[in-house]
Amino acid sequence: MGLSLPNRPWTDELSSSLAMIGFNIILIEFWLSGRVKLLSKILGIDWVLQVHQLFARTALVFLLVHPFMYTLPSQPVWMMGASHQNFLGLTLASGLTGMLSLFALICLVGLAITRKSSEISYEAWRLSHVVLALIIATVGFFHTIDAGRYAQELWVKAYWQLMLGLALLSVVWTYVVKPLIQNKNAYEVMSIKQVSMGIWELVLKHPAANQMNYQAGQFAWLKIGSSSPMPENPFSIASCASKNSSDISFLIKDVGDFTHQISQLQAGHKMFVDGPYGNFGVEAFSNDQDQLVMIAGGVGVAPMISILRQIERDQDTSLMNKKILLIYGNRVTEQAINLKDMVRLESFKHLEVIQLVSEPTSDWQGLTGVLDTTMLERMLSAHQINSKTAQFMICGPAEMIDSVETSLDQFGAPLANIASEKFQYDFGKKNPKNRRSVISAILGSAALLSAAIYATLH
Ligand SMILES: Cc1cc2nc3c(=O)[nH]c(=O)nc-3n(C[C@H](O)[C@H](O)[C@H](O)COP(=O)(O)OP(=O)(O)OC[C@H]3O[C@@H](n4cnc5c(N)ncnc54)[C@H](O)[C@@H]3O)c2cc1C
């Protein structure tokens, strides 16, 4: 807006604005990939990844429409005629780089949206995501610098160079520098033992007693044997930090290649830990609500164990005396971890544990069924939980979290009082929290579009 360049049609101006906003989003996306500890600690991993996933769509739309809005001498671009006009009067290199980066962006967003339903392995998908993102950033940068009207200004060019530099730095940091640092900071398997059907407790120690400084409820990325960037998988920390020990433990369910390898580990094996990430758990340490309801599905009980361990470690009487209800659901009885082996449950004054199994054995004495709306309502009212004021924490499979969040919304629980940690990274199904995220992203995108229009008209 500050530059006084010769006038041109408003559609050309709007097109440039959309392209600049779109490319800015792309470069900022590198920092919203969930690998910046500070961001994930302040905002939570779900928030960061939802912004990452939703605004990628905004960038795609802005960048896809922009070439079609330019005008050619005497005709709109979509009526392209003679071959020399097919690159919008750009140099061949500018035209090709624009098309290549747009094509890469379409592939990247398409692969991300369809990842779960496609056959592609997580590792192959993640590699393709990084490679495509690098292509979009570097080739898109060339296109911006060469074709962009405003990028001809020295300081605008410097701005794009800085943004690209920062984006590339985030990749170099995650995939080169961090693995090198980790290589000097290997952890060692202290013990690995089966604690229920398919679930293993992995205890690691740092030989230098140099323990990671984490809060209960956070998670870390684990690598086996080598610190090279992949494969690495995220797991909630089940222990709580202690001054006297560098042990850190995880509860890991054997579901695939990586987790199966973990179950085969022996004491002394080398492992690499990158963390802590996320902020699930902070709610448990606040006294704003006088009732805390923890709802865990399967191995989703891991962060809850960590939180209870930390409350007990701190011996904070207001938290120890708080009414805590832990609802712990499993498919079969054998999958349930014996919580008494993990936490001294008796040290809590008002802690109640409800175990729920959907396919019980004949000798099962506890509750049977799934955690649907009726079951949840029954449990909350039986334990005098006020859903409008209690703090809820949910962790486990995405389907369970979606269903519990929907039920709690129906009971009038404010969304701000529901914290959840999904054990998967895909943008989940429709539930009240996701709806709110989508509406926020649409409003955010509308604000960006308005900014583009405002800049065009002034
Ligand atoms: C924040 C968070 C905390 C988690 N905490 C725990 C925990 O405490 N205990 C536990 O047992 N599980 C936890 N998980 C789930 C765990 O990360 C996956 O079960 C595990 O990575 C599966 O890997 P696999 O190769 O064995 O299985 P696969 O069959 O290869 O993968 C199964 C699915 O797991 C996901 N996945 C696989 N690899 C990765 C990866 N590198 N990064 C992210 N997702 C991946 C993908 O959605 C994939 O489709 C957590 C996940 C997240 C996101």
The ligand as an SDF file (V2000), in Angstrom:
LIG
                    3D

 53 58  0  0  0  0  0  0  0  0999 V2000
    0.3390  -36.7870   20.8790 C   0  0  0  0  0  0  0  0  0  0  0  0
    0.3230  -38.2960   20.7700 C   0  0  0  0  0  0  0  0  0  0  0  0
    0.5590  -39.0590   21.8930 C   0  0  0  0  0  0  0  0  0  0  0  0
    0.5190  -40.4510   21.7910 C   0  0  0  0  0  0  0  0  0  0  0  0
    0.7450  -41.2080   22.9110 N   0  0  0  0  0  0  0  0  0  0  0  0
    0.7120  -42.5570   22.8470 C   0  0  0  0  0  0  0  0  0  0  0  0
    0.9460  -43.3570   24.0100 C   0  0  0  0  0  0  0  0  0  0  0  0
    1.1980  -42.8630   25.1020 O   0  0  0  0  0  0  0  0  0  0  0  0
    0.9240  -44.6980   23.8420 N   0  0  0  0  0  0  0  0  0  0  0  0
    0.6500  -45.3020   22.6470 C   0  0  0  0  0  0  0  0  0  0  0  0
    0.6540  -46.5270   22.5790 O   0  0  0  0  0  0  0  0  0  0  0  0
    0.4050  -44.5730   21.5400 N   0  0  0  0  0  0  0  0  0  0  0  0
    0.4410  -43.2150   21.6090 C   0  0  0  0  0  0  0  0  0  0  0  0
    0.2160  -42.4670   20.4740 N   0  0  0  0  0  0  0  0  0  0  0  0
   -0.0380  -43.1640   19.2090 C   0  0  0  0  0  0  0  0  0  0  0  0
    1.2670  -43.6490   18.6120 C   0  0  0  0  0  0  0  0  0  0  0  0
    2.0570  -42.5550   18.2050 O   0  0  0  0  0  0  0  0  0  0  0  0
    0.9680  -44.5420   17.3820 C   0  0  0  0  0  0  0  0  0  0  0  0
    0.1870  -45.6240   17.7970 O   0  0  0  0  0  0  0  0  0  0  0  0
    2.2230  -45.0810   16.8070 C   0  0  0  0  0  0  0  0  0  0  0  0
    2.9920  -44.0290   16.3110 O   0  0  0  0  0  0  0  0  0  0  0  0
    1.8850  -46.0930   15.7250 C   0  0  0  0  0  0  0  0  0  0  0  0
    3.0470  -46.4110   15.0050 O   0  0  0  0  0  0  0  0  0  0  0  0
    3.2780  -47.8650   14.3490 P   0  0  0  0  0  0  0  0  0  0  0  0
    4.3370  -47.7290   13.3150 O   0  0  0  0  0  0  0  0  0  0  0  0
    3.5030  -48.8770   15.4030 O   0  0  0  0  0  0  0  0  0  0  0  0
    1.8860  -48.2090   13.7290 O   0  0  0  0  0  0  0  0  0  0  0  0
    1.3530  -48.0080   12.2430 P   0  0  0  0  0  0  0  0  0  0  0  0
    0.3780  -49.1040   12.0050 O   0  0  0  0  0  0  0  0  0  0  0  0
    2.4690  -47.8320   11.2740 O   0  0  0  0  0  0  0  0  0  0  0  0
    0.6030  -46.6300   12.3900 O   0  0  0  0  0  0  0  0  0  0  0  0
   -0.7080  -46.5470   12.8810 C   0  0  0  0  0  0  0  0  0  0  0  0
   -1.1360  -45.0910   12.8110 C   0  0  0  0  0  0  0  0  0  0  0  0
   -0.3730  -44.3700   13.7860 O   0  0  0  0  0  0  0  0  0  0  0  0
   -0.0530  -43.0830   13.2840 C   0  0  0  0  0  0  0  0  0  0  0  0
    1.4160  -42.9490   13.1800 N   0  0  0  0  0  0  0  0  0  0  0  0
    2.2930  -43.8580   12.7200 C   0  0  0  0  0  0  0  0  0  0  0  0
    3.5360  -43.3800   12.7420 N   0  0  0  0  0  0  0  0  0  0  0  0
    3.4170  -42.1220   13.2220 C   0  0  0  0  0  0  0  0  0  0  0  0
    4.3720  -41.0900   13.4600 C   0  0  0  0  0  0  0  0  0  0  0  0
    5.6610  -41.2300   13.1660 N   0  0  0  0  0  0  0  0  0  0  0  0
    3.9100  -39.9100   13.9530 N   0  0  0  0  0  0  0  0  0  0  0  0
    2.5960  -39.7210   14.2040 C   0  0  0  0  0  0  0  0  0  0  0  0
    1.6610  -40.6550   13.9950 N   0  0  0  0  0  0  0  0  0  0  0  0
    2.0720  -41.8480   13.5080 C   0  0  0  0  0  0  0  0  0  0  0  0
   -0.6660  -42.9630   11.9430 C   0  0  0  0  0  0  0  0  0  0  0  0
   -1.9420  -42.3440   12.0510 O   0  0  0  0  0  0  0  0  0  0  0  0
   -0.8350  -44.3780   11.4850 C   0  0  0  0  0  0  0  0  0  0  0  0
   -1.8420  -44.5000   10.5400 O   0  0  0  0  0  0  0  0  0  0  0  0
    0.2480  -41.0770   20.5460 C   0  0  0  0  0  0  0  0  0  0  0  0
    0.0300  -40.2960   19.4310 C   0  0  0  0  0  0  0  0  0  0  0  0
    0.0520  -38.9170   19.5250 C   0  0  0  0  0  0  0  0  0  0  0  0
   -0.1960  -38.0900   18.2960 C   0  0  0  0  0  0  0  0  0  0  0  0
  1  2  1  0
  2  3  1  0
  2 52  2  0
  3  4  2  0
  4  5  1  0
  4 50  1  0
  5  6  2  0
  6  7  1  0
  6 13  1  0
  7  8  2  0
  7  9  1  0
  9 10  1  0
 10 11  2  0
 10 12  1  0
 12 13  2  0
 13 14  1  0
 14 15  1  0
 14 50  1  0
 15 16  1  0
 16 17  1  0
 16 18  1  0
 18 19  1  0
 18 20  1  0
 20 21  1  0
 20 22  1  0
 22 23  1  0
 23 24  1  0
 24 25  2  0
 24 26  1  0
 24 27  1  0
 27 28  1  0
 28 29  2  0
 28 30  1  0
 28 31  1  0
 31 32  1  0
 32 33  1  0
 33 34  1  0
 33 48  1  0
 34 35  1  0
 35 36  1  0
 35 46  1  0
 36 37  1  0
 36 45  1  0
 37 38  2  0
 38 39  1  0
 39 40  1  0
 39 45  2  0
 40 41  1  0
 40 42  2  0
 42 43  1  0
 43 44  2  0
 44 45  1  0
 46 47  1  0
 46 48  1  0
 48 49  1  0
 50 51  2  0
 51 52  1  0
 52 53  1  0
M  END
$$$$
